[in-house]
Amino acid sequence: MIAPGAGGLLEGIGTGSIAMTGRKPAPRTVTVTPTEEQAAFVDAFARRAAIRPAGVP
């Protein structure tokens, strides 16, 4: 199960630069550094996904 709001946060990470600058970011040359809170969330999300047994969506 994905926590409610997780999709919105992940989408926000990907589209934040577009919203802030008003234009598309440079293609793959700019590395977005997430905040500690976002990094912790992504880390926990990845660990939780890795714990799941194979075959479980």
mmCIF file of the N, C-alpha and C atoms, coordinates in Angstrom:
data_MODEL
# 
_entry.id   MODEL 
# 
loop_
_atom_site.group_PDB 
_atom_site.id 
_atom_site.type_symbol 
_atom_site.label_atom_id 
_atom_site.label_alt_id 
_atom_site.label_comp_id 
_atom_site.label_asym_id 
_atom_site.label_entity_id 
_atom_site.label_seq_id 
_atom_site.pdbx_PDB_ins_code 
_atom_site.Cartn_x 
_atom_site.Cartn_y 
_atom_site.Cartn_z 
_atom_site.occupancy 
_atom_site.B_iso_or_equiv 
_atom_site.pdbx_formal_charge 
_atom_site.auth_seq_id 
_atom_site.auth_comp_id 
_atom_site.auth_asym_id 
_atom_site.auth_atom_id 
_atom_site.pdbx_PDB_model_num 
ATOM 1   N N  . MET A 1 1  ? 0.848  -1.200  0.000   1.00 0.00 ? 1  MET A N  1 
ATOM 2   C CA . MET A 1 1  ? 0.000  0.000   0.000   1.00 0.00 ? 1  MET A CA 1 
ATOM 3   C C  . MET A 1 1  ? 0.876  1.239   0.000   1.00 0.00 ? 1  MET A C  1 
ATOM 4   N N  . ILE A 1 2  ? 0.515  2.184   -0.816  1.00 0.00 ? 2  ILE A N  1 
ATOM 5   C CA . ILE A 1 2  ? 1.250  3.449   -0.862  1.00 0.00 ? 2  ILE A CA 1 
ATOM 6   C C  . ILE A 1 2  ? 0.539  4.449   0.042   1.00 0.00 ? 2  ILE A C  1 
ATOM 7   N N  . ALA A 1 3  ? 1.318  5.126   0.869   1.00 0.00 ? 3  ALA A N  1 
ATOM 8   C CA . ALA A 1 3  ? 0.733  6.083   1.798   1.00 0.00 ? 3  ALA A CA 1 
ATOM 9   C C  . ALA A 1 3  ? -0.017 7.179   1.039   1.00 0.00 ? 3  ALA A C  1 
ATOM 10  N N  . PRO A 1 4  ? -1.145 7.615   1.557   1.00 0.00 ? 4  PRO A N  1 
ATOM 11  C CA . PRO A 1 4  ? -1.897 8.691   0.894   1.00 0.00 ? 4  PRO A CA 1 
ATOM 12  C C  . PRO A 1 4  ? -1.030 9.928   0.724   1.00 0.00 ? 4  PRO A C  1 
ATOM 13  N N  . GLY A 1 5  ? -1.086 10.528  -0.441  1.00 0.00 ? 5  GLY A N  1 
ATOM 14  C CA . GLY A 1 5  ? -0.308 11.728  -0.668  1.00 0.00 ? 5  GLY A CA 1 
ATOM 15  C C  . GLY A 1 5  ? 1.094  11.457  -1.179  1.00 0.00 ? 5  GLY A C  1 
ATOM 16  N N  . ALA A 1 6  ? 1.510  10.185  -1.196  1.00 0.00 ? 6  ALA A N  1 
ATOM 17  C CA . ALA A 1 6  ? 2.867  9.874   -1.656  1.00 0.00 ? 6  ALA A CA 1 
ATOM 18  C C  . ALA A 1 6  ? 3.031  10.249  -3.116  1.00 0.00 ? 6  ALA A C  1 
ATOM 19  N N  . GLY A 1 7  ? 2.036  9.952   -3.930  1.00 0.00 ? 7  GLY A N  1 
ATOM 20  C CA . GLY A 1 7  ? 2.110  10.290  -5.348  1.00 0.00 ? 7  GLY A CA 1 
ATOM 21  C C  . GLY A 1 7  ? 2.238  11.782  -5.555  1.00 0.00 ? 7  GLY A C  1 
ATOM 22  N N  . GLY A 1 8  ? 1.490  12.548  -4.784  1.00 0.00 ? 8  GLY A N  1 
ATOM 23  C CA . GLY A 1 8  ? 1.547  13.996  -4.917  1.00 0.00 ? 8  GLY A CA 1 
ATOM 24  C C  . GLY A 1 8  ? 2.927  14.534  -4.571  1.00 0.00 ? 8  GLY A C  1 
ATOM 25  N N  . LEU A 1 9  ? 3.553  13.964  -3.540  1.00 0.00 ? 9  LEU A N  1 
ATOM 26  C CA . LEU A 1 9  ? 4.877  14.430  -3.149  1.00 0.00 ? 9  LEU A CA 1 
ATOM 27  C C  . LEU A 1 9  ? 5.895  14.095  -4.224  1.00 0.00 ? 9  LEU A C  1 
ATOM 28  N N  . LEU A 1 10 ? 5.813  12.874  -4.758  1.00 0.00 ? 10 LEU A N  1 
ATOM 29  C CA . LEU A 1 10 ? 6.758  12.474  -5.790  1.00 0.00 ? 10 LEU A CA 1 
ATOM 30  C C  . LEU A 1 10 ? 6.575  13.326  -7.040  1.00 0.00 ? 10 LEU A C  1 
ATOM 31  N N  . GLU A 1 11 ? 5.336  13.617  -7.383  1.00 0.00 ? 11 GLU A N  1 
ATOM 32  C CA . GLU A 1 11 ? 5.084  14.484  -8.536  1.00 0.00 ? 11 GLU A CA 1 
ATOM 33  C C  . GLU A 1 11 ? 5.640  15.879  -8.260  1.00 0.00 ? 11 GLU A C  1 
ATOM 34  N N  . GLY A 1 12 ? 5.481  16.347  -7.040  1.00 0.00 ? 12 GLY A N  1 
ATOM 35  C CA . GLY A 1 12 ? 5.979  17.668  -6.688  1.00 0.00 ? 12 GLY A CA 1 
ATOM 36  C C  . GLY A 1 12 ? 7.486  17.765  -6.832  1.00 0.00 ? 12 GLY A C  1 
ATOM 37  N N  . ILE A 1 13 ? 8.190  16.682  -6.478  1.00 0.00 ? 13 ILE A N  1 
ATOM 38  C CA . ILE A 1 13 ? 9.647  16.688  -6.606  1.00 0.00 ? 13 ILE A CA 1 
ATOM 39  C C  . ILE A 1 13 ? 10.037 16.819  -8.083  1.00 0.00 ? 13 ILE A C  1 
ATOM 40  N N  . GLY A 1 14 ? 9.304  16.122  -8.946  1.00 0.00 ? 14 GLY A N  1 
ATOM 41  C CA . GLY A 1 14 ? 9.654  16.122  -10.362 1.00 0.00 ? 14 GLY A CA 1 
ATOM 42  C C  . GLY A 1 14 ? 9.283  17.406  -11.079 1.00 0.00 ? 14 GLY A C  1 
ATOM 43  N N  . THR A 1 15 ? 8.212  18.069  -10.624 1.00 0.00 ? 15 THR A N  1 
ATOM 44  C CA . THR A 1 15 ? 7.722  19.238  -11.359 1.00 0.00 ? 15 THR A CA 1 
ATOM 45  C C  . THR A 1 15 ? 8.031  20.552  -10.650 1.00 0.00 ? 15 THR A C  1 
ATOM 46  N N  . GLY A 1 16 ? 8.703  20.470  -9.511  1.00 0.00 ? 16 GLY A N  1 
ATOM 47  C CA . GLY A 1 16 ? 8.967  21.685  -8.739  1.00 0.00 ? 16 GLY A CA 1 
ATOM 48  C C  . GLY A 1 16 ? 9.762  22.721  -9.506  1.00 0.00 ? 16 GLY A C  1 
ATOM 49  N N  . SER A 1 17 ? 10.787 22.274  -10.243 1.00 0.00 ? 17 SER A N  1 
ATOM 50  C CA . SER A 1 17 ? 11.632 23.234  -10.945 1.00 0.00 ? 17 SER A CA 1 
ATOM 51  C C  . SER A 1 17 ? 10.852 23.951  -12.036 1.00 0.00 ? 17 SER A C  1 
ATOM 52  N N  . ILE A 1 18 ? 9.918  23.250  -12.671 1.00 0.00 ? 18 ILE A N  1 
ATOM 53  C CA . ILE A 1 18 ? 9.110  23.878  -13.722 1.00 0.00 ? 18 ILE A CA 1 
ATOM 54  C C  . ILE A 1 18 ? 8.217  24.956  -13.100 1.00 0.00 ? 18 ILE A C  1 
ATOM 55  N N  . ALA A 1 19 ? 7.640  24.648  -11.934 1.00 0.00 ? 19 ALA A N  1 
ATOM 56  C CA . ALA A 1 19 ? 6.752  25.596  -11.285 1.00 0.00 ? 19 ALA A CA 1 
ATOM 57  C C  . ALA A 1 19 ? 7.521  26.842  -10.811 1.00 0.00 ? 19 ALA A C  1 
ATOM 58  N N  . MET A 1 20 ? 8.742  26.634  -10.347 1.00 0.00 ? 20 MET A N  1 
ATOM 59  C CA . MET A 1 20 ? 9.512  27.755  -9.817  1.00 0.00 ? 20 MET A CA 1 
ATOM 60  C C  . MET A 1 20 ? 10.051 28.652  -10.922 1.00 0.00 ? 20 MET A C  1 
ATOM 61  N N  . THR A 1 21 ? 10.512 28.061  -12.012 1.00 0.00 ? 21 THR A N  1 
ATOM 62  C CA . THR A 1 21 ? 11.139 28.867  -13.062 1.00 0.00 ? 21 THR A CA 1 
ATOM 63  C C  . THR A 1 21 ? 10.139 29.278  -14.127 1.00 0.00 ? 21 THR A C  1 
ATOM 64  N N  . GLY A 1 22 ? 9.039  28.536  -14.237 1.00 0.00 ? 22 GLY A N  1 
ATOM 65  C CA . GLY A 1 22 ? 8.056  28.854  -15.262 1.00 0.00 ? 22 GLY A CA 1 
ATOM 66  C C  . GLY A 1 22 ? 8.434  28.300  -16.619 1.00 0.00 ? 22 GLY A C  1 
ATOM 67  N N  . ARG A 1 23 ? 9.513  27.535  -16.674 1.00 0.00 ? 23 ARG A N  1 
ATOM 68  C CA . ARG A 1 23 ? 9.922  26.920  -17.943 1.00 0.00 ? 23 ARG A CA 1 
ATOM 69  C C  . ARG A 1 23 ? 10.562 25.569  -17.660 1.00 0.00 ? 23 ARG A C  1 
ATOM 70  N N  . LYS A 1 24 ? 10.780 24.799  -18.694 1.00 0.00 ? 24 LYS A N  1 
ATOM 71  C CA . LYS A 1 24 ? 11.365 23.472  -18.489 1.00 0.00 ? 24 LYS A CA 1 
ATOM 72  C C  . LYS A 1 24 ? 12.811 23.605  -18.021 1.00 0.00 ? 24 LYS A C  1 
ATOM 73  N N  . PRO A 1 25 ? 13.229 22.748  -17.105 1.00 0.00 ? 25 PRO A N  1 
ATOM 74  C CA . PRO A 1 25 ? 14.619 22.780  -16.642 1.00 0.00 ? 25 PRO A CA 1 
ATOM 75  C C  . PRO A 1 25 ? 15.571 22.289  -17.732 1.00 0.00 ? 25 PRO A C  1 
ATOM 76  N N  . ALA A 1 26 ? 16.827 22.615  -17.592 1.00 0.00 ? 26 ALA A N  1 
ATOM 77  C CA . ALA A 1 26 ? 17.824 22.148  -18.551 1.00 0.00 ? 26 ALA A CA 1 
ATOM 78  C C  . ALA A 1 26 ? 17.856 20.616  -18.534 1.00 0.00 ? 26 ALA A C  1 
ATOM 79  N N  . PRO A 1 27 ? 17.978 20.006  -19.684 1.00 0.00 ? 27 PRO A N  1 
ATOM 80  C CA . PRO A 1 27 ? 17.902 18.545  -19.767 1.00 0.00 ? 27 PRO A CA 1 
ATOM 81  C C  . PRO A 1 27 ? 19.055 17.835  -19.059 1.00 0.00 ? 27 PRO A C  1 
ATOM 82  N N  . ARG A 1 28 ? 18.757 17.272  -17.894 1.00 0.00 ? 28 ARG A N  1 
ATOM 83  C CA . ARG A 1 28 ? 19.675 16.399  -17.169 1.00 0.00 ? 28 ARG A CA 1 
ATOM 84  C C  . ARG A 1 28 ? 21.019 16.999  -16.779 1.00 0.00 ? 28 ARG A C  1 
ATOM 85  N N  . THR A 1 29 ? 21.198 18.299  -16.978 1.00 0.00 ? 29 THR A N  1 
ATOM 86  C CA . THR A 1 29 ? 22.468 18.880  -16.572 1.00 0.00 ? 29 THR A CA 1 
ATOM 87  C C  . THR A 1 29 ? 22.370 19.433  -15.155 1.00 0.00 ? 29 THR A C  1 
ATOM 88  N N  . VAL A 1 30 ? 21.152 19.730  -14.731 1.00 0.00 ? 30 VAL A N  1 
ATOM 89  C CA . VAL A 1 30 ? 20.955 20.259  -13.385 1.00 0.00 ? 30 VAL A CA 1 
ATOM 90  C C  . VAL A 1 30 ? 20.482 19.135  -12.470 1.00 0.00 ? 30 VAL A C  1 
ATOM 91  N N  . THR A 1 31 ? 21.205 18.920  -11.395 1.00 0.00 ? 31 THR A N  1 
ATOM 92  C CA . THR A 1 31 ? 20.813 17.880  -10.443 1.00 0.00 ? 31 THR A CA 1 
ATOM 93  C C  . THR A 1 31 ? 20.023 18.522  -9.314  1.00 0.00 ? 31 THR A C  1 
ATOM 94  N N  . VAL A 1 32 ? 18.809 18.030  -9.100  1.00 0.00 ? 32 VAL A N  1 
ATOM 95  C CA . VAL A 1 32 ? 17.974 18.579  -8.034  1.00 0.00 ? 32 VAL A CA 1 
ATOM 96  C C  . VAL A 1 32 ? 18.376 17.947  -6.712  1.00 0.00 ? 32 VAL A C  1 
ATOM 97  N N  . THR A 1 33 ? 18.729 18.772  -5.753  1.00 0.00 ? 33 THR A N  1 
ATOM 98  C CA . THR A 1 33 ? 19.058 18.249  -4.435  1.00 0.00 ? 33 THR A CA 1 
ATOM 99  C C  . THR A 1 33 ? 17.827 18.339  -3.548  1.00 0.00 ? 33 THR A C  1 
ATOM 100 N N  . PRO A 1 34 ? 17.276 17.195  -3.164  1.00 0.00 ? 34 PRO A N  1 
ATOM 101 C CA . PRO A 1 34 ? 16.082 17.200  -2.333  1.00 0.00 ? 34 PRO A CA 1 
ATOM 102 C C  . PRO A 1 34 ? 16.389 17.676  -0.916  1.00 0.00 ? 34 PRO A C  1 
ATOM 103 N N  . THR A 1 35 ? 15.365 18.174  -0.261  1.00 0.00 ? 35 THR A N  1 
ATOM 104 C CA . THR A 1 35 ? 15.542 18.581  1.134   1.00 0.00 ? 35 THR A CA 1 
ATOM 105 C C  . THR A 1 35 ? 15.734 17.329  1.977   1.00 0.00 ? 35 THR A C  1 
ATOM 106 N N  . GLU A 1 36 ? 16.188 17.501  3.201   1.00 0.00 ? 36 GLU A N  1 
ATOM 107 C CA . GLU A 1 36 ? 16.396 16.345  4.074   1.00 0.00 ? 36 GLU A CA 1 
ATOM 108 C C  . GLU A 1 36 ? 15.092 15.586  4.268   1.00 0.00 ? 36 GLU A C  1 
ATOM 109 N N  . GLU A 1 37 ? 13.991 16.323  4.371   1.00 0.00 ? 37 GLU A N  1 
ATOM 110 C CA . GLU A 1 37 ? 12.698 15.684  4.582   1.00 0.00 ? 37 GLU A CA 1 
ATOM 111 C C  . GLU A 1 37 ? 12.323 14.826  3.379   1.00 0.00 ? 37 GLU A C  1 
ATOM 112 N N  . GLN A 1 38 ? 12.523 15.364  2.174   1.00 0.00 ? 38 GLN A N  1 
ATOM 113 C CA . GLN A 1 38 ? 12.214 14.607  0.965   1.00 0.00 ? 38 GLN A CA 1 
ATOM 114 C C  . GLN A 1 38 ? 13.140 13.406  0.837   1.00 0.00 ? 38 GLN A C  1 
ATOM 115 N N  . ALA A 1 39 ? 14.426 13.595  1.130   1.00 0.00 ? 39 ALA A N  1 
ATOM 116 C CA . ALA A 1 39 ? 15.385 12.507  1.030   1.00 0.00 ? 39 ALA A CA 1 
ATOM 117 C C  . ALA A 1 39 ? 15.031 11.384  2.000   1.00 0.00 ? 39 ALA A C  1 
ATOM 118 N N  . ALA A 1 40 ? 14.622 11.754  3.215   1.00 0.00 ? 40 ALA A N  1 
ATOM 119 C CA . ALA A 1 40 ? 14.243 10.756  4.213   1.00 0.00 ? 40 ALA A CA 1 
ATOM 120 C C  . ALA A 1 40 ? 13.004 9.989   3.752   1.00 0.00 ? 40 ALA A C  1 
ATOM 121 N N  . PHE A 1 41 ? 12.059 10.705  3.147   1.00 0.00 ? 41 PHE A N  1 
ATOM 122 C CA . PHE A 1 41 ? 10.843 10.063  2.662   1.00 0.00 ? 41 PHE A CA 1 
ATOM 123 C C  . PHE A 1 41 ? 11.174 9.074   1.545   1.00 0.00 ? 41 PHE A C  1 
ATOM 124 N N  . VAL A 1 42 ? 11.990 9.504   0.604   1.00 0.00 ? 42 VAL A N  1 
ATOM 125 C CA . VAL A 1 42 ? 12.346 8.634   -0.519  1.00 0.00 ? 42 VAL A CA 1 
ATOM 126 C C  . VAL A 1 42 ? 13.110 7.415   -0.012  1.00 0.00 ? 42 VAL A C  1 
ATOM 127 N N  . ASP A 1 43 ? 14.001 7.627   0.961   1.00 0.00 ? 43 ASP A N  1 
ATOM 128 C CA . ASP A 1 43 ? 14.770 6.521   1.521   1.00 0.00 ? 43 ASP A CA 1 
ATOM 129 C C  . ASP A 1 43 ? 13.848 5.515   2.195   1.00 0.00 ? 43 ASP A C  1 
ATOM 130 N N  . ALA A 1 44 ? 12.916 6.008   3.001   1.00 0.00 ? 44 ALA A N  1 
ATOM 131 C CA . ALA A 1 44 ? 11.975 5.129   3.684   1.00 0.00 ? 44 ALA A CA 1 
ATOM 132 C C  . ALA A 1 44 ? 11.078 4.416   2.671   1.00 0.00 ? 44 ALA A C  1 
ATOM 133 N N  . PHE A 1 45 ? 10.689 5.144   1.639   1.00 0.00 ? 45 PHE A N  1 
ATOM 134 C CA . PHE A 1 45 ? 9.832  4.575   0.595   1.00 0.00 ? 45 PHE A CA 1 
ATOM 135 C C  . PHE A 1 45 ? 10.561 3.434   -0.112  1.00 0.00 ? 45 PHE A C  1 
ATOM 136 N N  . ALA A 1 46 ? 11.827 3.631   -0.420  1.00 0.00 ? 46 ALA A N  1 
ATOM 137 C CA . ALA A 1 46 ? 12.614 2.605   -1.104  1.00 0.00 ? 46 ALA A CA 1 
ATOM 138 C C  . ALA A 1 46 ? 12.823 1.388   -0.200  1.00 0.00 ? 46 ALA A C  1 
ATOM 139 N N  . ARG A 1 47 ? 13.082 1.630   1.065   1.00 0.00 ? 47 ARG A N  1 
ATOM 140 C CA . ARG A 1 47 ? 13.281 0.503   1.988   1.00 0.00 ? 47 ARG A CA 1 
ATOM 141 C C  . ARG A 1 47 ? 11.999 -0.313  2.116   1.00 0.00 ? 47 ARG A C  1 
ATOM 142 N N  . ARG A 1 48 ? 10.860 0.391   2.216   1.00 0.00 ? 48 ARG A N  1 
ATOM 143 C CA . ARG A 1 48 ? 9.589  -0.296  2.360   1.00 0.00 ? 48 ARG A CA 1 
ATOM 144 C C  . ARG A 1 48 ? 9.298  -1.148  1.112   1.00 0.00 ? 48 ARG A C  1 
ATOM 145 N N  . ALA A 1 49 ? 9.624  -0.604  -0.054  1.00 0.00 ? 49 ALA A N  1 
ATOM 146 C CA . ALA A 1 49 ? 9.385  -1.321  -1.298  1.00 0.00 ? 49 ALA A CA 1 
ATOM 147 C C  . ALA A 1 49 ? 10.297 -2.546  -1.389  1.00 0.00 ? 49 ALA A C  1 
ATOM 148 N N  . ALA A 1 50 ? 11.515 -2.433  -0.871  1.00 0.00 ? 50 ALA A N  1 
ATOM 149 C CA . ALA A 1 50 ? 12.479 -3.530  -0.958  1.00 0.00 ? 50 ALA A CA 1 
ATOM 150 C C  . ALA A 1 50 ? 12.104 -4.680  -0.031  1.00 0.00 ? 50 ALA A C  1 
ATOM 151 N N  . ILE A 1 51 ? 11.356 -4.380  1.034   1.00 0.00 ? 51 ILE A N  1 
ATOM 152 C CA . ILE A 1 51 ? 10.998 -5.414  1.997   1.00 0.00 ? 51 ILE A CA 1 
ATOM 153 C C  . ILE A 1 51 ? 9.897  -6.324  1.444   1.00 0.00 ? 51 ILE A C  1 
ATOM 154 N N  . ARG A 1 52 ? 9.083  -5.801  0.527   1.00 0.00 ? 52 ARG A N  1 
ATOM 155 C CA . ARG A 1 52 ? 7.967  -6.587  0.004   1.00 0.00 ? 52 ARG A CA 1 
ATOM 156 C C  . ARG A 1 52 ? 8.431  -7.870  -0.676  1.00 0.00 ? 52 ARG A C  1 
ATOM 157 N N  . PRO A 1 53 ? 7.692  -8.959  -0.474  1.00 0.00 ? 53 PRO A N  1 
ATOM 158 C CA . PRO A 1 53 ? 8.029  -10.201 -1.168  1.00 0.00 ? 53 PRO A CA 1 
ATOM 159 C C  . PRO A 1 53 ? 7.784  -10.068 -2.664  1.00 0.00 ? 53 PRO A C  1 
ATOM 160 N N  . ALA A 1 54 ? 8.495  -10.860 -3.448  1.00 0.00 ? 54 ALA A N  1 
ATOM 161 C CA . ALA A 1 54 ? 8.353  -10.803 -4.894  1.00 0.00 ? 54 ALA A CA 1 
ATOM 162 C C  . ALA A 1 54 ? 6.929  -11.165 -5.293  1.00 0.00 ? 54 ALA A C  1 
ATOM 163 N N  . GLY A 1 55 ? 6.397  -10.456 -6.284  1.00 0.00 ? 55 GLY A N  1 
ATOM 164 C CA . GLY A 1 55 ? 5.061  -10.752 -6.777  1.00 0.00 ? 55 GLY A CA 1 
ATOM 165 C C  . GLY A 1 55 ? 3.976  -9.910  -6.132  1.00 0.00 ? 55 GLY A C  1 
ATOM 166 N N  . VAL A 1 56 ? 4.313  -9.185  -5.070  1.00 0.00 ? 56 VAL A N  1 
ATOM 167 C CA . VAL A 1 56 ? 3.316  -8.338  -4.423  1.00 0.00 ? 56 VAL A CA 1 
ATOM 168 C C  . VAL A 1 56 ? 3.429  -6.930  -4.996  1.00 0.00 ? 56 VAL A C  1 
ATOM 169 N N  . PRO A 1 57 ? 2.351  -6.422  -5.568  1.00 0.00 ? 57 PRO A N  1 
ATOM 170 C CA . PRO A 1 57 ? 2.411  -5.095  -6.187  1.00 0.00 ? 57 PRO A CA 1 
ATOM 171 C C  . PRO A 1 57 ? 2.636  -3.985  -5.166  1.00 0.00 ? 57 PRO A C  1 
# 
